[in-house]
């Protein structure tokens, strides 16, 4: 089905009436480089508007007229926000996860939701190992020592990955790629996944085990599941009480998979030897170049350089950059435009609501 240039559409691609303009698309959380790319990728018939902030400005004249709202994970799409955007018929997120979107509110309002389920398994998996290797060889402390003019290796003894047991929680595209890298390091890979043996992992040398066995046997635990009511605070005091003492924890998925107060207690006890975190439960809606703070997403605590988890000497934290490679970002933008175009044509792709 093709749509004549300049014609707006309904939620299922039918041409809307009494509107001479093109499809009105509002992009939020867009930096200058991404805006340049999107201006090239979007059809000329679309009426595109960009906001750089993560928190949508509903007072902007483009917001109440937008038919498509395109967001990233730091822009919460709430019922209240949608009430200020009566023309929206599609929410397109430039992410695999959709926990920042009120799906129930979208369904009730007849708003379709699409996502980008596979933009870079290699990208996120490689960042997972960036964190792991950084922890294994004390890279941050070593660099700091060198910058201060010290070249002593005392206190920087690391550990090998070869022979260690890596426990993967969620063995989908990303988890399976983490497993491939781990096998290359000579590690043994275990996985717990509610779907038992996902297709992506069928050909790999992975032992699928129960949740308790995974916690008890893993030297390193890596999280790769979506955030749902069932996985919220998956790692809490009860789970940390069952882990193998001295486990290393990695999270490049969603911050709220971990009860962070429980993680602090486990770190202080030594139950968790170290943690590599690319995501936090209360990341907020701060712009990428701004200090981490309470910018939204329910942030009500003092997240920032003073927070004890981020200051902990055995935590290596990065600001949700696991997705952020040139290749992955290019795929995200292209697939997002493709998703919007497919919805406009009445043949929606990657629809979750």
VODO-19368 format. One record per residue (C-alpha): x, y, z; residue number from 1; residue in one letter. Coordinates in steps of 0.25 Angstrom, whole numbers, plus 5000, padded with zeros to 4 digits. Layout:
REM VODO-19368
[[X; Y; Z]; NUM; "a"]
...
This chain:
REM VODO-19368
[[5000; 5000; 5000]; 1; "x"]
[[5006; 5014; 4996]; 2; "x"]
[[5002; 5027; 5002]; 3; "x"]
[[5002; 5039; 4993]; 4; "x"]
[[5013; 5049; 4997]; 5; "x"]
[[5008; 5059; 5007]; 6; "x"]
[[4996; 5051; 5012]; 7; "x"]
[[4994; 5049; 5027]; 8; "x"]
[[4990; 5035; 5032]; 9; "x"]
[[4981; 5029; 5043]; 10; "x"]
[[4987; 5019; 5053]; 11; "x"]
[[4986; 5008; 5043]; 12; "x"]
[[4991; 5015; 5031]; 13; "x"]
[[4978; 5020; 5025]; 14; "x"]
[[4979; 5034; 5019]; 15; "x"]
[[4973; 5044; 5029]; 16; "x"]
[[4963; 5055; 5024]; 17; "x"]
[[4963; 5070; 5024]; 18; "x"]
[[4978; 5072; 5026]; 19; "x"]
[[4986; 5076; 5014]; 20; "x"]
[[5000; 5074; 5021]; 21; "x"]
[[5009; 5062; 5022]; 22; "x"]
[[5011; 5053; 5034]; 23; "x"]
[[5014; 5061; 5046]; 24; "x"]
[[5026; 5054; 5054]; 25; "x"]
[[5032; 5059; 5067]; 26; "x"]
[[5045; 5054; 5071]; 27; "x"]
[[5050; 5056; 5085]; 28; "x"]
[[5064; 5054; 5091]; 29; "x"]
[[5071; 5056; 5078]; 30; "x"]
[[5085; 5062; 5078]; 31; "x"]
[[5091; 5070; 5066]; 32; "x"]
[[5097; 5058; 5059]; 33; "x"]
[[5085; 5049; 5060]; 34; "x"]
[[5076; 5061; 5055]; 35; "x"]
[[5085; 5062; 5042]; 36; "x"]
[[5084; 5047; 5040]; 37; "x"]
[[5069; 5047; 5042]; 38; "x"]
[[5067; 5059; 5033]; 39; "x"]
[[5073; 5051; 5022]; 40; "x"]
[[5066; 5038; 5025]; 41; "x"]
[[5051; 5044; 5027]; 42; "x"]
[[5043; 5045; 5014]; 43; "x"]
[[5041; 5059; 5009]; 44; "x"]
[[5026; 5058; 5011]; 45; "x"]
[[5027; 5057; 5026]; 46; "x"]
[[5026; 5069; 5034]; 47; "x"]
[[5038; 5067; 5044]; 48; "x"]
[[5040; 5074; 5057]; 49; "x"]
[[5052; 5072; 5067]; 50; "x"]
[[5053; 5074; 5082]; 51; "x"]
[[5067; 5072; 5088]; 52; "x"]
[[5062; 5070; 5102]; 53; "x"]
[[5058; 5056; 5108]; 54; "x"]
[[5046; 5062; 5115]; 55; "x"]
[[5036; 5066; 5105]; 56; "x"]
[[5031; 5080; 5104]; 57; "x"]
[[5016; 5079; 5103]; 58; "x"]
[[5016; 5095; 5101]; 59; "x"]
[[5023; 5094; 5088]; 60; "x"]
[[5013; 5096; 5077]; 61; "x"]
[[5018; 5083; 5070]; 62; "x"]
[[5014; 5074; 5082]; 63; "x"]
[[4998; 5075; 5081]; 64; "x"]
[[4999; 5074; 5066]; 65; "x"]
[[5008; 5062; 5065]; 66; "x"]
[[5003; 5049; 5059]; 67; "x"]
[[5015; 5041; 5062]; 68; "x"]
[[5023; 5043; 5075]; 69; "x"]
[[5037; 5037; 5074]; 70; "x"]
[[5045; 5035; 5087]; 71; "x"]
[[5057; 5029; 5094]; 72; "x"]
[[5057; 5022; 5107]; 73; "x"]
[[5059; 5034; 5115]; 74; "x"]
[[5046; 5040; 5111]; 75; "x"]
[[5034; 5035; 5119]; 76; "x"]
[[5022; 5033; 5111]; 77; "x"]
[[5011; 5034; 5121]; 78; "x"]
[[4996; 5035; 5121]; 79; "x"]
[[4997; 5050; 5125]; 80; "x"]
[[5006; 5053; 5114]; 81; "x"]
[[4997; 5046; 5104]; 82; "x"]
[[4986; 5055; 5109]; 83; "x"]
[[4994; 5067; 5104]; 84; "x"]
[[4996; 5060; 5090]; 85; "x"]
[[4982; 5057; 5085]; 86; "x"]
[[4986; 5055; 5070]; 87; "x"]
[[4997; 5044; 5073]; 88; "x"]
[[4994; 5031; 5067]; 89; "x"]
[[5007; 5025; 5067]; 90; "x"]
[[5018; 5024; 5078]; 91; "x"]
[[5031; 5019; 5072]; 92; "x"]
[[5043; 5017; 5082]; 93; "x"]
[[5057; 5016; 5077]; 94; "x"]
[[5060; 5005; 5087]; 95; "x"]
[[5057; 4990; 5089]; 96; "x"]
[[5051; 4992; 5103]; 97; "x"]
[[5037; 4999; 5104]; 98; "x"]
[[5037; 5000; 5120]; 99; "x"]
[[5037; 5015; 5118]; 100; "x"]
[[5024; 5015; 5111]; 101; "x"]
[[5010; 5013; 5117]; 102; "x"]
[[5005; 5002; 5108]; 103; "x"]
[[4991; 5001; 5115]; 104; "x"]
[[4989; 5016; 5112]; 105; "x"]
[[4993; 5015; 5098]; 106; "x"]
[[4984; 5003; 5096]; 107; "x"]
[[4972; 5010; 5102]; 108; "x"]
[[4974; 5022; 5093]; 109; "x"]
[[4976; 5014; 5080]; 110; "x"]
[[4991; 5018; 5079]; 111; "x"]
[[5000; 5008; 5073]; 112; "x"]
[[5014; 5005; 5079]; 113; "x"]
[[5026; 5000; 5071]; 114; "x"]
[[5041; 4998; 5075]; 115; "x"]
[[5054; 4994; 5070]; 116; "x"]
[[5056; 4979; 5075]; 117; "x"]
[[5070; 4976; 5069]; 118; "x"]
[[5079; 4988; 5066]; 119; "x"]
[[5092; 4983; 5072]; 120; "x"]
[[5094; 4970; 5080]; 121; "x"]
[[5109; 4971; 5077]; 122; "x"]
[[5109; 4986; 5082]; 123; "x"]
[[5103; 4983; 5096]; 124; "x"]
[[5110; 4970; 5097]; 125; "x"]
[[5123; 4976; 5095]; 126; "x"]
[[5121; 4987; 5105]; 127; "x"]
[[5117; 4976; 5115]; 128; "x"]
[[5131; 4971; 5113]; 129; "x"]
[[5137; 4985; 5114]; 130; "x"]
[[5131; 4986; 5128]; 131; "x"]
[[5136; 4972; 5131]; 132; "x"]
[[5150; 4973; 5126]; 133; "x"]
[[5151; 4987; 5133]; 134; "x"]
[[5147; 4981; 5146]; 135; "x"]
[[5156; 4968; 5144]; 136; "x"]
[[5168; 4977; 5142]; 137; "x"]
[[5165; 4989; 5151]; 138; "x"]
[[5166; 4998; 5139]; 139; "x"]
[[5161; 5011; 5145]; 140; "x"]
[[5169; 5010; 5157]; 141; "x"]
[[5181; 5006; 5149]; 142; "x"]
[[5179; 5018; 5140]; 143; "x"]
[[5178; 5028; 5152]; 144; "x"]
[[5191; 5022; 5158]; 145; "x"]
[[5198; 5025; 5145]; 146; "x"]
[[5193; 5039; 5143]; 147; "x"]
[[5198; 5042; 5157]; 148; "x"]
[[5212; 5037; 5153]; 149; "x"]
[[5211; 5024; 5160]; 150; "x"]
[[5215; 5011; 5153]; 151; "x"]
[[5214; 5001; 5164]; 152; "x"]
[[5205; 4988; 5162]; 153; "x"]
[[5203; 4986; 5176]; 154; "x"]
[[5188; 4985; 5179]; 155; "x"]
[[5184; 4983; 5165]; 156; "x"]
[[5184; 4968; 5164]; 157; "x"]
[[5173; 4964; 5155]; 158; "x"]
[[5166; 4951; 5151]; 159; "x"]
[[5166; 4942; 5138]; 160; "x"]
[[5153; 4940; 5130]; 161; "x"]
[[5158; 4926; 5125]; 162; "x"]
[[5151; 4915; 5133]; 163; "x"]
[[5141; 4924; 5140]; 164; "x"]
[[5126; 4921; 5140]; 165; "x"]
[[5118; 4932; 5133]; 166; "x"]
[[5103; 4932; 5137]; 167; "x"]
[[5094; 4939; 5127]; 168; "x"]
[[5080; 4943; 5131]; 169; "x"]
[[5072; 4944; 5118]; 170; "x"]
[[5079; 4937; 5106]; 171; "x"]
[[5072; 4945; 5094]; 172; "x"]
[[5080; 4952; 5084]; 173; "x"]
[[5089; 4960; 5093]; 174; "x"]
[[5090; 4949; 5103]; 175; "x"]
[[5094; 4939; 5092]; 176; "x"]
[[5105; 4948; 5087]; 177; "x"]
[[5110; 4950; 5101]; 178; "x"]
[[5111; 4935; 5101]; 179; "x"]
[[5119; 4934; 5088]; 180; "x"]
[[5129; 4944; 5094]; 181; "x"]
[[5130; 4937; 5107]; 182; "x"]
[[5133; 4924; 5100]; 183; "x"]
[[5144; 4930; 5092]; 184; "x"]
[[5150; 4934; 5105]; 185; "x"]
[[5150; 4919; 5110]; 186; "x"]
[[5139; 4922; 5120]; 187; "x"]
[[5127; 4912; 5123]; 188; "x"]
[[5114; 4918; 5121]; 189; "x"]
[[5101; 4915; 5128]; 190; "x"]
[[5088; 4922; 5125]; 191; "x"]
[[5074; 4924; 5132]; 192; "x"]
[[5063; 4928; 5122]; 193; "x"]
[[5048; 4927; 5124]; 194; "x"]
[[5047; 4922; 5110]; 195; "x"]
[[5057; 4910; 5113]; 196; "x"]
[[5065; 4910; 5101]; 197; "x"]
[[5063; 4922; 5091]; 198; "x"]
[[5066; 4919; 5077]; 199; "x"]
[[5078; 4929; 5077]; 200; "x"]
[[5085; 4920; 5086]; 201; "x"]
[[5082; 4906; 5081]; 202; "x"]
[[5095; 4904; 5074]; 203; "x"]
[[5104; 4909; 5086]; 204; "x"]
[[5110; 4901; 5097]; 205; "x"]
[[5101; 4907; 5108]; 206; "x"]
[[5096; 4899; 5119]; 207; "x"]
[[5082; 4904; 5123]; 208; "x"]
[[5079; 4903; 5138]; 209; "x"]
[[5069; 4907; 5148]; 210; "x"]
[[5070; 4921; 5155]; 211; "x"]
[[5075; 4916; 5168]; 212; "x"]
[[5086; 4908; 5161]; 213; "x"]
[[5090; 4919; 5153]; 214; "x"]
[[5092; 4928; 5165]; 215; "x"]
[[5100; 4917; 5173]; 216; "x"]
[[5109; 4914; 5162]; 217; "x"]
[[5112; 4926; 5154]; 218; "x"]
[[5126; 4934; 5156]; 219; "x"]
[[5120; 4945; 5148]; 220; "x"]
[[5106; 4948; 5146]; 221; "x"]
[[5101; 4957; 5134]; 222; "x"]
[[5087; 4962; 5132]; 223; "x"]
[[5080; 4962; 5119]; 224; "x"]
[[5065; 4962; 5121]; 225; "x"]
[[5055; 4973; 5119]; 226; "x"]
[[5049; 4980; 5130]; 227; "x"]
[[5035; 4975; 5134]; 228; "x"]
[[5027; 4974; 5147]; 229; "x"]
[[5032; 4959; 5148]; 230; "x"]
[[5047; 4964; 5146]; 231; "x"]
[[5046; 4977; 5155]; 232; "x"]
[[5057; 4975; 5166]; 233; "x"]
[[5060; 4961; 5161]; 234; "x"]
[[5073; 4962; 5169]; 235; "x"]
[[5069; 4966; 5183]; 236; "x"]
[[5074; 4962; 5197]; 237; "x"]
[[5068; 4948; 5195]; 238; "x"]
[[5075; 4946; 5182]; 239; "x"]
[[5088; 4952; 5187]; 240; "x"]
[[5087; 4943; 5199]; 241; "x"]
[[5088; 4931; 5189]; 242; "x"]
[[5099; 4936; 5180]; 243; "x"]
[[5113; 4929; 5180]; 244; "x"]
[[5121; 4938; 5189]; 245; "x"]
[[5130; 4948; 5182]; 246; "x"]
[[5121; 4948; 5169]; 247; "x"]
[[5124; 4959; 5159]; 248; "x"]
[[5111; 4966; 5154]; 249; "x"]
[[5108; 4972; 5141]; 250; "x"]
[[5096; 4980; 5136]; 251; "x"]
[[5095; 4986; 5122]; 252; "x"]
[[5080; 4983; 5122]; 253; "x"]
[[5071; 4991; 5131]; 254; "x"]
[[5074; 4997; 5145]; 255; "x"]
[[5062; 4993; 5152]; 256; "x"]
[[5065; 4978; 5150]; 257; "x"]
[[5074; 4981; 5163]; 258; "x"]
[[5070; 4986; 5176]; 259; "x"]
[[5081; 4995; 5178]; 260; "x"]
[[5080; 4997; 5193]; 261; "x"]
[[5082; 4981; 5193]; 262; "x"]
[[5094; 4982; 5184]; 263; "x"]
[[5100; 4992; 5193]; 264; "x"]
[[5099; 4983; 5205]; 265; "x"]
[[5104; 4971; 5197]; 266; "x"]
[[5116; 4979; 5192]; 267; "x"]
[[5119; 4984; 5206]; 268; "x"]
[[5118; 4969; 5211]; 269; "x"]
[[5127; 4965; 5200]; 270; "x"]
[[5116; 4955; 5195]; 271; "x"]
[[5117; 4963; 5182]; 272; "x"]
[[5132; 4965; 5179]; 273; "x"]
[[5130; 4976; 5168]; 274; "x"]
[[5119; 4981; 5159]; 275; "x"]
[[5119; 4987; 5145]; 276; "x"]
[[5107; 4996; 5143]; 277; "x"]
[[5103; 5003; 5130]; 278; "x"]
[[5089; 5005; 5135]; 279; "x"]
[[5083; 5010; 5148]; 280; "x"]
[[5068; 5010; 5153]; 281; "x"]
[[5067; 5025; 5155]; 282; "x"]
[[5075; 5030; 5143]; 283; "x"]
[[5066; 5042; 5141]; 284; "x"]
[[5064; 5050; 5128]; 285; "x"]
[[5077; 5058; 5128]; 286; "x"]
[[5083; 5061; 5115]; 287; "x"]
[[5095; 5052; 5111]; 288; "x"]
[[5105; 5064; 5114]; 289; "x"]
[[5099; 5068; 5127]; 290; "x"]
[[5102; 5062; 5141]; 291; "x"]
[[5094; 5051; 5145]; 292; "x"]
[[5082; 5056; 5153]; 293; "x"]
[[5067; 5056; 5156]; 294; "x"]
[[5062; 5059; 5142]; 295; "x"]
[[5050; 5050; 5142]; 296; "x"]
[[5046; 5036; 5141]; 297; "x"]
[[5042; 5036; 5155]; 298; "x"]
[[5055; 5040; 5161]; 299; "x"]
[[5054; 5044; 5175]; 300; "x"]
[[5067; 5041; 5181]; 301; "x"]
[[5081; 5048; 5180]; 302; "x"]
[[5087; 5041; 5168]; 303; "x"]
[[5100; 5047; 5164]; 304; "x"]
[[5114; 5047; 5168]; 305; "x"]
[[5111; 5047; 5183]; 306; "x"]
[[5102; 5034; 5182]; 307; "x"]
[[5109; 5023; 5190]; 308; "x"]
[[5107; 5012; 5179]; 309; "x"]
[[5114; 5021; 5169]; 310; "x"]
[[5125; 5024; 5179]; 311; "x"]
[[5127; 5010; 5183]; 312; "x"]
[[5142; 5006; 5180]; 313; "x"]
[[5137; 4993; 5174]; 314; "x"]
[[5126; 4998; 5164]; 315; "x"]
[[5130; 5002; 5150]; 316; "x"]
[[5118; 5010; 5144]; 317; "x"]
[[5116; 5016; 5131]; 318; "x"]
[[5104; 5026; 5126]; 319; "x"]
[[5095; 5016; 5118]; 320; "x"]
[[5105; 5016; 5106]; 321; "x"]
[[5104; 5001; 5103]; 322; "x"]
[[5096; 5004; 5091]; 323; "x"]
[[5104; 5015; 5086]; 324; "x"]
[[5113; 5011; 5075]; 325; "x"]
[[5113; 5018; 5061]; 326; "x"]
[[5108; 5005; 5055]; 327; "x"]
[[5097; 5002; 5065]; 328; "x"]
[[5092; 5017; 5065]; 329; "x"]
[[5091; 5017; 5050]; 330; "x"]
[[5083; 5004; 5050]; 331; "x"]
[[5074; 5010; 5061]; 332; "x"]
[[5071; 5022; 5053]; 333; "x"]
[[5069; 5015; 5040]; 334; "x"]
[[5060; 5004; 5046]; 335; "x"]
[[5052; 5015; 5053]; 336; "x"]
[[5049; 5022; 5040]; 337; "x"]
[[5045; 5009; 5034]; 338; "x"]
[[5036; 5006; 5045]; 339; "x"]
[[5029; 5019; 5044]; 340; "x"]
[[5028; 5017; 5029]; 341; "x"]
[[5022; 5003; 5030]; 342; "x"]
[[5012; 5008; 5040]; 343; "x"]
[[5008; 5019; 5030]; 344; "x"]
[[5007; 5009; 5019]; 345; "x"]
[[4997; 5001; 5028]; 346; "x"]
[[5007; 4990; 5030]; 347; "x"]
[[5013; 4992; 5043]; 348; "x"]
[[5026; 4985; 5047]; 349; "x"]
[[5031; 4982; 5061]; 350; "x"]
[[5018; 4986; 5068]; 351; "x"]
[[5017; 4983; 5083]; 352; "x"]
[[5003; 4990; 5085]; 353; "x"]
